[in-house]
Amino acid sequence: MKKILKQIIGLFYPERCPYCDKTVKSGEIACPICSALFPEISYTHYAKGGFPCFSPFFYQGRYAEAVKNFKFHNRTDYAEKLAAKLVESVRSQNGGMKYDLITYVPMFDKKEKRRGYNQSKLLAEEAAELFGQKASTLIIKHRDNREQHLCKGLAQRRENVKGVYKAVNRDAIKGKSILVIDDILTTGYTLGECCKVLRRAGAGTIHCATVCAKTI
Protein backbone atom coordinates (compact mmCIF):
# COMPACT_ATOMS: atom_id res chain seq x y z
CA MET A 1 0.00 0.00 0.00
CA LYS A 2 2.81 2.42 0.88
CA LYS A 3 4.52 1.70 -2.44
CA ILE A 4 1.33 2.40 -4.40
CA LEU A 5 0.75 5.61 -2.44
CA LYS A 6 4.31 6.75 -3.20
CA GLN A 7 3.78 6.14 -6.89
CA ILE A 8 0.60 8.23 -6.86
CA ILE A 9 2.28 11.06 -4.96
CA GLY A 10 5.25 10.86 -7.34
CA LEU A 11 3.00 11.74 -10.27
CA PHE A 12 2.41 15.16 -8.74
CA TYR A 13 5.51 15.64 -6.60
CA PRO A 14 8.62 14.05 -8.17
CA GLU A 15 11.23 12.68 -5.80
CA ARG A 16 14.25 14.88 -5.13
CA CYS A 17 17.88 14.26 -4.33
CA PRO A 18 18.45 15.43 -0.73
CA TYR A 19 21.94 16.69 -1.55
CA CYS A 20 21.19 18.97 -4.51
CA ASP A 21 17.36 18.89 -4.80
CA LYS A 22 17.41 17.71 -8.41
CA THR A 23 14.63 15.40 -9.58
CA VAL A 24 15.51 11.71 -9.32
CA LYS A 25 13.85 8.51 -10.44
CA SER A 26 11.60 6.74 -7.98
CA GLY A 27 13.66 4.62 -5.62
CA GLU A 28 16.98 6.37 -6.26
CA ILE A 29 18.60 7.56 -3.05
CA ALA A 30 20.45 10.40 -4.82
CA CYS A 31 21.09 11.81 -8.27
CA PRO A 32 23.98 10.25 -10.27
CA ILE A 33 26.29 13.21 -9.65
CA CYS A 34 25.81 13.20 -5.86
CA SER A 35 25.97 9.40 -5.74
CA ALA A 36 29.35 9.50 -7.48
CA LEU A 37 30.64 11.87 -4.77
CA PHE A 38 29.60 9.72 -1.80
CA PRO A 39 32.49 8.74 0.49
CA GLU A 40 33.78 5.26 -0.21
CA ILE A 41 33.58 4.23 3.43
CA SER A 42 31.31 4.93 6.39
CA TYR A 43 32.56 6.08 9.75
CA THR A 44 32.37 4.84 13.32
CA HIS A 45 32.41 7.53 15.98
CA TYR A 46 31.41 7.28 19.64
CA ALA A 47 28.70 8.94 21.67
CA LYS A 48 29.69 9.89 25.21
CA GLY A 49 29.97 6.76 27.29
CA GLY A 50 31.67 4.82 24.52
CA PHE A 51 28.58 3.86 22.52
CA PRO A 52 29.48 3.23 18.83
CA CYS A 53 27.83 5.58 16.34
CA PHE A 54 27.76 4.85 12.60
CA SER A 55 27.53 7.69 10.08
CA PRO A 56 27.81 7.79 6.27
CA PHE A 57 28.88 11.45 6.13
CA PHE A 58 30.75 14.17 7.93
CA TYR A 59 28.70 17.28 8.70
CA GLN A 60 29.98 19.42 5.86
CA GLY A 61 29.13 20.60 2.36
CA ARG A 62 26.10 19.11 0.63
CA TYR A 63 25.56 16.60 3.44
CA ALA A 64 25.23 19.30 6.08
CA GLU A 65 22.87 21.24 3.83
CA ALA A 66 20.72 18.15 3.27
CA VAL A 67 20.34 17.61 7.02
CA LYS A 68 19.63 21.30 7.72
CA ASN A 69 16.94 21.42 5.03
CA PHE A 70 15.42 18.19 6.35
CA LYS A 71 15.54 19.37 9.96
CA PHE A 72 14.64 23.03 9.76
CA HIS A 73 12.93 23.61 6.41
CA ASN A 74 10.20 20.98 6.36
CA ARG A 75 11.91 18.74 3.79
CA THR A 76 10.42 15.61 5.32
CA ASP A 77 10.47 14.07 1.84
CA TYR A 78 14.22 13.61 2.34
CA ALA A 79 13.74 11.18 5.23
CA GLU A 80 13.59 7.97 3.22
CA LYS A 81 16.72 8.70 1.16
CA LEU A 82 18.76 9.94 4.12
CA ALA A 83 17.72 6.87 6.09
CA ALA A 84 18.84 4.62 3.24
CA LYS A 85 22.41 5.93 3.53
CA LEU A 86 22.25 5.70 7.31
CA VAL A 87 21.23 2.03 7.09
CA GLU A 88 24.01 1.33 4.59
CA SER A 89 26.46 2.78 7.11
CA VAL A 90 25.12 0.66 9.96
CA ARG A 91 25.26 -2.54 7.93
CA SER A 92 28.83 -1.87 6.80
CA GLN A 93 30.15 -1.04 10.28
CA ASN A 94 28.25 -3.08 12.89
CA GLY A 95 29.71 -6.51 12.17
CA GLY A 96 26.38 -8.05 11.19
CA MET A 97 24.64 -7.10 14.44
CA LYS A 98 20.87 -7.67 14.51
CA TYR A 99 18.83 -5.26 16.61
CA ASP A 100 15.83 -6.22 18.68
CA LEU A 101 14.62 -2.62 18.78
CA ILE A 102 15.17 0.57 16.80
CA THR A 103 14.44 3.88 18.51
CA TYR A 104 15.27 7.58 18.23
CA VAL A 105 16.21 10.70 20.17
CA PRO A 106 12.93 12.31 21.27
CA MET A 107 11.99 15.98 21.25
CA PHE A 108 10.15 17.89 23.94
CA ASP A 109 6.44 17.80 23.07
CA LYS A 110 5.96 21.54 22.63
CA LYS A 111 9.02 21.86 20.38
CA GLU A 112 7.92 18.92 18.26
CA LYS A 113 4.46 20.43 17.83
CA ARG A 114 6.00 23.77 16.89
CA ARG A 115 8.25 22.19 14.25
CA GLY A 116 5.55 19.76 13.12
CA TYR A 117 7.73 16.65 13.23
CA ASN A 118 10.70 15.02 14.91
CA GLN A 119 13.33 14.49 12.23
CA SER A 120 15.03 11.71 14.22
CA LYS A 121 11.77 9.81 14.54
CA LEU A 122 11.18 10.06 10.78
CA LEU A 123 14.66 8.69 10.13
CA ALA A 124 14.09 5.87 12.60
CA GLU A 125 10.78 4.93 11.00
CA GLU A 126 12.31 4.76 7.55
CA ALA A 127 15.42 2.94 8.77
CA ALA A 128 13.36 0.42 10.73
CA GLU A 129 11.34 -0.39 7.62
CA LEU A 130 14.56 -1.14 5.73
CA PHE A 131 15.51 -3.53 8.54
CA GLY A 132 12.07 -5.15 8.32
CA GLN A 133 10.98 -3.73 11.67
CA LYS A 134 8.99 -0.88 13.19
CA ALA A 135 10.50 1.96 15.19
CA SER A 136 9.79 1.93 18.93
CA THR A 137 9.37 4.82 21.35
CA LEU A 138 11.68 3.85 24.21
CA ILE A 139 12.71 7.28 25.51
CA ILE A 140 10.79 10.48 26.18
CA LYS A 141 12.07 13.97 26.82
CA HIS A 142 10.19 14.94 29.96
CA ARG A 143 11.97 18.24 30.60
CA ASP A 144 12.79 21.00 28.14
CA ASN A 145 16.28 22.41 27.81
CA ARG A 146 18.28 24.73 25.60
CA GLU A 147 19.14 23.52 22.14
CA GLN A 148 22.63 22.08 22.23
CA HIS A 149 24.04 24.37 19.54
CA LEU A 150 23.19 27.36 21.76
CA CYS A 151 25.38 26.08 24.59
CA LYS A 152 28.89 27.43 25.02
CA GLY A 153 31.58 24.86 25.50
CA LEU A 154 31.58 21.13 26.21
CA ALA A 155 30.83 21.44 29.91
CA GLN A 156 27.64 23.40 29.25
CA ARG A 157 26.55 20.90 26.60
CA ARG A 158 27.14 18.03 29.02
CA GLU A 159 25.12 19.62 31.82
CA ASN A 160 22.36 20.72 29.43
CA VAL A 161 21.22 17.15 28.67
CA LYS A 162 21.47 15.66 32.15
CA GLY A 163 18.15 14.42 33.49
CA VAL A 164 16.02 15.51 30.53
CA TYR A 165 15.32 11.99 29.18
CA LYS A 166 13.72 8.95 30.73
CA ALA A 167 12.97 5.43 29.56
CA VAL A 168 9.45 4.19 28.89
CA ASN A 169 8.25 0.60 28.45
CA ARG A 170 11.13 -0.77 30.53
CA ASP A 171 9.92 -4.34 30.17
CA ALA A 172 10.53 -4.11 26.41
CA ILE A 173 14.04 -2.67 26.90
CA LYS A 174 15.52 -5.16 29.34
CA GLY A 175 18.23 -7.31 27.77
CA LYS A 176 17.52 -6.10 24.23
CA SER A 177 19.98 -4.95 21.57
CA ILE A 178 19.00 -1.43 20.52
CA LEU A 179 19.86 0.97 17.71
CA VAL A 180 19.35 4.66 18.60
CA ILE A 181 18.94 7.05 15.67
CA ASP A 182 19.53 10.81 15.48
CA ASP A 183 20.28 13.26 12.67
CA ILE A 184 23.72 14.59 13.68
CA LEU A 185 26.44 13.52 16.12
CA THR A 186 28.23 16.63 17.34
CA THR A 187 29.75 16.31 20.82
CA GLY A 188 27.94 13.05 21.47
CA TYR A 189 26.36 14.22 24.73
CA THR A 190 22.73 13.97 23.57
CA LEU A 191 23.04 10.47 22.13
CA GLY A 192 25.24 9.44 25.03
CA GLU A 193 22.63 10.54 27.55
CA CYS A 194 19.89 8.64 25.71
CA CYS A 195 22.06 5.53 25.64
CA LYS A 196 22.77 5.83 29.36
CA VAL A 197 19.04 6.04 30.05
CA LEU A 198 18.52 2.83 28.08
CA ARG A 199 21.45 1.14 29.83
CA ARG A 200 20.03 2.02 33.24
CA ALA A 201 16.73 0.51 32.08
CA GLY A 202 18.50 -2.78 31.45
CA ALA A 203 19.30 -2.68 27.73
CA GLY A 204 21.95 -5.00 26.34
CA THR A 205 24.09 -3.89 23.40
CA ILE A 206 23.44 -0.29 22.34
CA HIS A 207 24.59 1.24 19.05
CA CYS A 208 23.81 4.64 17.52
CA ALA A 209 23.48 5.93 13.97
CA THR A 210 23.28 9.40 12.46
CA VAL A 211 23.25 10.81 8.93
CA CYS A 212 26.22 13.05 9.72
CA ALA A 213 28.93 13.33 12.34
CA LYS A 214 30.72 16.53 13.26
CA THR A 215 34.13 16.46 14.86
CA ILE A 216 34.93 19.39 17.15
C-alpha positions in Angstrom: 0.0 0.0 0.0 2.8 2.4 0.9 4.5 1.7 -2.4 1.3 2.4 -4.4 0.8 5.6 -2.4 4.3 6.8 -3.2 3.8 6.1 -6.9 0.6 8.2 -6.9 2.3 11.1 -5.0 5.2 10.9 -7.3 3.0 11.7 -10.3 2.4 15.2 -8.7 5.5 15.6 -6.6 8.6 14.1 -8.2 11.2 12.7 -5.8 14.2 14.9 -5.1 17.9 14.3 -4.3 18.5 15.4 -0.7 21.9 16.7 -1.6 21.2 19.0 -4.5 17.4 18.9 -4.8 17.4 17.7 -8.4 14.6 15.4 -9.6 15.5 11.7 -9.3 13.9 8.5 -10.4 11.6 6.7 -8.0 13.7 4.6 -5.6 17.0 6.4 -6.3 18.6 7.6 -3.1 20.4 10.4 -4.8 21.1 11.8 -8.3 24.0 10.2 -10.3 26.3 13.2 -9.6 25.8 13.2 -5.9 26.0 9.4 -5.7 29.4 9.5 -7.5 30.6 11.9 -4.8 29.6 9.7 -1.8 32.5 8.7 0.5 33.8 5.3 -0.2 33.6 4.2 3.4 31.3 4.9 6.4 32.6 6.1 9.8 32.4 4.8 13.3 32.4 7.5 16.0 31.4 7.3 19.6 28.7 8.9 21.7 29.7 9.9 25.2 30.0 6.8 27.3 31.7 4.8 24.5 28.6 3.9 22.5 29.5 3.2 18.8 27.8 5.6 16.3 27.8 4.9 12.6 27.5 7.7 10.1 27.8 7.8 6.3 28.9 11.4 6.1 30.8 14.2 7.9 28.7 17.3 8.7 30.0 19.4 5.9 29.1 20.6 2.4 26.1 19.1 0.6 25.6 16.6 3.4 25.2 19.3 6.1 22.9 21.2 3.8 20.7 18.2 3.3 20.3 17.6 7.0 19.6 21.3 7.7 16.9 21.4 5.0 15.4 18.2 6.3 15.5 19.4 10.0 14.6 23.0 9.8 12.9 23.6 6.4 10.2 21.0 6.4 11.9 18.7 3.8 10.4 15.6 5.3 10.5 14.1 1.8 14.2 13.6 2.3 13.7 11.2 5.2 13.6 8.0 3.2 16.7 8.7 1.2 18.8 9.9 4.1 17.7 6.9 6.1 18.8 4.6 3.2 22.4 5.9 3.5 22.3 5.7 7.3 21.2 2.0 7.1 24.0 1.3 4.6 26.5 2.8 7.1 25.1 0.7 10.0 25.3 -2.5 7.9 28.8 -1.9 6.8 30.1 -1.0 10.3 28.2 -3.1 12.9 29.7 -6.5 12.2 26.4 -8.1 11.2 24.6 -7.1 14.4 20.9 -7.7 14.5 18.8 -5.3 16.6 15.8 -6.2 18.7 14.6 -2.6 18.8 15.2 0.6 16.8 14.4 3.9 18.5 15.3 7.6 18.2 16.2 10.7 20.2 12.9 12.3 21.3 12.0 16.0 21.3 10.2 17.9 23.9 6.4 17.8 23.1 6.0 21.5 22.6 9.0 21.9 20.4 7.9 18.9 18.3 4.5 20.4 17.8 6.0 23.8 16.9 8.2 22.2 14.2 5.6 19.8 13.1 7.7 16.7 13.2 10.7 15.0 14.9 13.3 14.5 12.2 15.0 11.7 14.2 11.8 9.8 14.5 11.2 10.1 10.8 14.7 8.7 10.1 14.1 5.9 12.6 10.8 4.9 11.0 12.3 4.8 7.5 15.4 2.9 8.8 13.4 0.4 10.7 11.3 -0.4 7.6 14.6 -1.1 5.7 15.5 -3.5 8.5 12.1 -5.2 8.3 11.0 -3.7 11.7 9.0 -0.9 13.2 10.5 2.0 15.2 9.8 1.9 18.9 9.4 4.8 21.4 11.7 3.8 24.2 12.7 7.3 25.5 10.8 10.5 26.2 12.1 14.0 26.8 10.2 14.9 30.0 12.0 18.2 30.6 12.8 21.0 28.1 16.3 22.4 27.8 18.3 24.7 25.6 19.1 23.5 22.1 22.6 22.1 22.2 24.0 24.4 19.5 23.2 27.4 21.8 25.4 26.1 24.6 28.9 27.4 25.0 31.6 24.9 25.5 31.6 21.1 26.2 30.8 21.4 29.9 27.6 23.4 29.3 26.6 20.9 26.6 27.1 18.0 29.0 25.1 19.6 31.8 22.4 20.7 29.4 21.2 17.2 28.7 21.5 15.7 32.1 18.1 14.4 33.5 16.0 15.5 30.5 15.3 12.0 29.2 13.7 8.9 30.7 13.0 5.4 29.6 9.5 4.2 28.9 8.2 0.6 28.4 11.1 -0.8 30.5 9.9 -4.3 30.2 10.5 -4.1 26.4 14.0 -2.7 26.9 15.5 -5.2 29.3 18.2 -7.3 27.8 17.5 -6.1 24.2 20.0 -4.9 21.6 19.0 -1.4 20.5 19.9 1.0 17.7 19.3 4.7 18.6 18.9 7.1 15.7 19.5 10.8 15.5 20.3 13.3 12.7 23.7 14.6 13.7 26.4 13.5 16.1 28.2 16.6 17.3 29.8 16.3 20.8 27.9 13.0 21.5 26.4 14.2 24.7 22.7 14.0 23.6 23.0 10.5 22.1 25.2 9.4 25.0 22.6 10.5 27.6 19.9 8.6 25.7 22.1 5.5 25.6 22.8 5.8 29.4 19.0 6.0 30.1 18.5 2.8 28.1 21.4 1.1 29.8 20.0 2.0 33.2 16.7 0.5 32.1 18.5 -2.8 31.4 19.3 -2.7 27.7 21.9 -5.0 26.3 24.1 -3.9 23.4 23.4 -0.3 22.3 24.6 1.2 19.1 23.8 4.6 17.5 23.5 5.9 14.0 23.3 9.4 12.5 23.3 10.8 8.9 26.2 13.1 9.7 28.9 13.3 12.3 30.7 16.5 13.3 34.1 16.5 14.9 34.9 19.4 17.2 
